[in-house]
Amino acid sequence: MIIAVFNPKGGVGKTTTAVNVGALLAQSGRTVLLVDLEADYNASISLGVGRAQITPSIVDLLLRQKRPDAVIREVPGVAGLHLITGSPALADMDSSLRNVRQPERRLADVVRPLAAQFDVVIVDTPAGFSRVAEGAATTADHLLVPVRAEYLPLESLAHFLRWYHDRHATRRATATVAGILLTMVDYRAPATREIVEILRTHNRRGVVRTEIPLDPRVSEAPSHGVPLVRYAPRSRAATAYDQLVTELLQRLRLRR
């Protein structure tokens, strides 16, 4: 099973969600592969990978320069969790794939065969609509869509959902939306309740019950190179991510 944490809007919590969902699934006894598609490789940094350690990376697979077994690495301290790092070279990947036949399918060609080796593959997608990012919609079985409870991210979500439905109708996006996840929720902000109500009203079945609260421990964890759920397991956000995984597995009809 492949789950892409996908929203072209930046700053909505994709990386935090991908890293912590992946870590919690691994802690539940599953084998998990996290694929970092970001040029700033934040998911990799969050799992303790420094600048000098990012190679080989997903770029080597996308360009057919290395075999998967040379690129996949185990994540120290999180049994069952594996990683393919991101790379700054992803910023130029559209150009690098310009002579490739069906470049929008290259991500699927690389990642989908790996699903047989793991119980779950989590794909952390970049912001924007690059070919690699768009490829996640045909690579994944399911999309988890984080969104901040603020006005501009709400507008961006509406644009993304129109884009997704148009592509899904023409089978250029085959993944189903497993859920829309509210992140960095702060009910002290005046407009938060109104925005949450709008989002839940217009996406009644799509928005998951779990909300990830604004939590300062979230920004601390990456500097220690460990997932939040290991760094501060009793924090509000870590507890919410644990609840999210239970709900997500229920939606996908899988056992915790």
C-alpha positions in Angstrom: 0.0 0.0 0.0 1.3 3.4 -1.0 0.1 6.6 0.8 1.2 10.0 -0.5 1.0 12.9 1.9 0.0 15.4 -0.8 -0.9 19.1 -1.0 0.8 21.5 -3.4 0.4 24.2 -0.8 3.6 24.6 1.2 3.8 24.9 5.0 0.8 22.7 5.8 2.6 20.0 7.7 3.2 17.4 5.0 6.7 16.4 6.2 5.8 16.3 9.9 2.8 14.1 9.0 4.7 11.8 6.7 7.6 11.3 9.2 5.3 10.7 12.2 2.7 8.5 10.4 5.6 6.4 9.1 7.2 6.1 12.5 4.0 5.1 14.2 3.2 2.5 11.5 6.7 1.1 12.0 6.2 1.0 15.8 3.0 -1.0 15.2 5.1 -3.8 13.7 4.8 -2.9 10.1 7.7 -2.5 7.6 7.5 1.0 6.3 9.4 2.9 3.5 9.4 6.7 3.6 10.2 8.3 0.3 11.4 11.9 0.5 10.6 13.9 -2.6 11.7 17.3 -1.4 14.7 19.3 -2.7 15.4 20.5 0.9 15.1 16.9 2.1 13.4 17.9 5.3 11.9 14.4 6.0 15.5 13.0 5.8 16.8 15.7 8.1 13.9 14.9 10.5 15.2 11.3 10.6 18.8 12.3 11.4 20.3 12.4 7.9 22.8 15.3 7.4 23.9 17.1 4.2 26.9 14.8 3.8 24.7 11.7 4.1 21.9 12.3 1.6 23.5 10.4 -1.3 22.4 8.1 -2.7 18.9 9.5 -3.0 15.6 9.3 -4.8 17.3 11.1 -7.7 19.5 8.1 -8.4 16.3 6.0 -8.8 14.5 8.5 -10.9 17.5 8.8 -13.3 18.1 5.0 -13.3 21.6 5.5 -11.9 21.3 3.0 -9.0 19.3 0.0 -7.9 16.8 0.3 -5.1 18.8 -1.8 -2.7 21.6 0.7 -3.0 19.3 3.6 -2.1 17.0 2.3 0.6 18.5 2.7 4.1 17.3 1.8 7.6 16.4 4.5 10.0 18.4 4.1 13.3 16.3 4.0 16.4 13.0 3.2 14.6 12.8 -0.5 13.9 11.0 -1.3 10.7 11.3 2.2 9.2 13.3 2.7 6.0 14.1 5.8 4.0 14.9 7.0 0.5 16.4 10.5 1.0 15.5 13.6 -0.9 18.1 15.7 -2.7 18.7 19.3 -3.9 18.8 17.8 -7.5 15.0 17.3 -7.3 14.7 21.1 -7.9 15.8 20.5 -11.5 14.1 17.1 -12.0 11.6 18.3 -14.6 14.5 19.4 -16.7 16.4 16.2 -16.1 13.4 14.1 -17.2 12.6 16.2 -20.3 13.8 13.5 -22.7 12.2 10.6 -20.9 9.1 9.1 -22.4 6.1 9.8 -20.1 8.1 11.6 -17.5 5.0 12.0 -15.3 5.0 8.2 -14.8 8.7 7.9 -13.8 7.9 8.2 -10.1 5.3 5.4 -10.3 7.8 3.3 -12.4 10.3 3.7 -9.6 8.2 3.5 -6.4 5.4 1.1 -7.2 7.6 -2.0 -7.5 9.0 -1.3 -4.0 5.5 -1.7 -2.5 5.9 -5.5 -2.5 8.9 -5.2 -0.1 7.1 -3.2 2.5 3.7 -3.2 4.3 3.4 0.6 3.7 5.2 3.1 1.5 4.8 6.8 2.6 5.6 9.5 0.1 6.4 13.0 1.3 5.6 15.2 -1.7 7.0 18.7 -2.3 5.0 21.9 -2.7 4.0 22.9 -6.2 2.9 21.0 -9.3 6.2 19.6 -10.6 6.0 16.4 -12.6 7.4 14.5 -9.7 4.8 16.0 -7.3 2.0 15.3 -9.8 3.3 11.8 -10.3 2.3 11.0 -6.7 -1.4 11.1 -7.7 -0.7 8.1 -10.0 1.9 6.4 -7.8 -0.1 6.2 -4.6 -3.1 4.2 -3.7 -4.3 6.8 -1.3 -3.7 10.5 -0.7 -3.6 12.1 2.8 -4.1 15.8 2.4 -2.9 18.1 5.3 -4.2 21.6 5.4 -3.8 24.4 7.9 -7.0 25.9 9.5 -6.4 29.3 7.9 -8.1 31.1 5.0 -5.4 31.0 2.3 -4.6 27.3 2.8 -8.4 26.7 2.6 -8.5 28.5 -0.8 -5.5 26.5 -2.0 -7.2 23.3 -0.9 -10.2 24.1 -3.0 -7.9 24.6 -6.0 -6.2 21.4 -5.3 -9.4 19.4 -5.0 -10.6 20.8 -8.4 -7.3 19.8 -9.9 -7.5 16.3 -8.4 -11.1 15.7 -9.5 -10.4 16.8 -13.0 -7.4 14.5 -13.2 -9.2 11.7 -11.5 -12.0 11.9 -14.0 -9.6 11.4 -16.9 -7.6 8.7 -14.9 -4.5 10.9 -14.7 -4.9 10.6 -10.9 -5.7 7.1 -9.8 -5.2 7.5 -6.0 -8.2 7.9 -3.8 -8.3 10.7 -1.1 -8.0 8.8 2.2 -8.7 11.9 4.2 -8.1 15.7 4.6 -6.2 16.4 7.8 -6.4 19.6 9.7 -2.9 20.6 11.0 -1.5 23.3 13.3 -5.0 23.9 14.7 -5.1 26.8 17.1 -8.5 27.6 18.5 -7.1 30.7 20.1 -7.0 32.3 16.7 -10.3 34.2 16.0 -11.2 32.7 12.7 -10.2 29.1 13.3 -13.6 27.7 14.4 -15.2 29.3 11.4 -12.7 27.9 9.0 -12.8 24.4 10.5 -16.6 24.5 10.3 -16.5 25.5 6.6 -14.0 22.8 5.8 -16.0 20.1 7.6 -19.3 21.2 6.1 -18.1 21.2 2.5 -16.1 18.0 2.9 -18.3 16.1 5.3 -16.8 12.7 4.7 -13.4 13.7 3.5 -12.1 15.5 6.7 -10.7 13.1 9.3 -12.0 13.5 12.9 -8.5 13.9 14.3 -7.0 17.4 14.3 -3.3 18.0 14.8 -2.9 20.9 17.3 -0.4 23.7 17.1 2.4 22.4 19.3 5.9 23.9 19.8 7.5 20.5 20.2 6.8 19.8 16.5 9.5 22.3 15.5 12.0 21.0 18.1 12.0 17.4 17.0 13.8 17.8 13.6 16.8 19.4 15.2 17.3 16.2 17.2 16.9 13.9 14.1 14.1 11.9 15.5 10.3 11.8 14.8 8.1 13.9 17.2 6.4 10.7 18.4 9.8 9.5 19.7 11.2 12.9 20.8 8.1 14.0 22.7 5.6 11.1 22.7 3.3 12.7 25.3 3.1 16.0 23.5 -0.3 17.1 22.2 0.7 16.7 18.6 2.3 13.3 19.1 -0.9 12.1 20.8 -2.9 13.4 17.9 -0.8 11.7 15.3 -1.3 8.4 17.2 -5.0 9.0 17.0 -4.7 9.8 13.3 -2.9 6.5 12.5 -5.7 4.6 14.3 -8.4 6.5 12.3 -6.5 6.2 9.0 -6.1 2.5 9.4 -9.9 2.2 10.1 -10.6 4.2 7.0 -8.4 1.9 5.0 -9.9 -1.1 6.8 -6.6 -2.3 8.2 -5.8 -3.5 11.7 -3.7 -1.3 14.1 
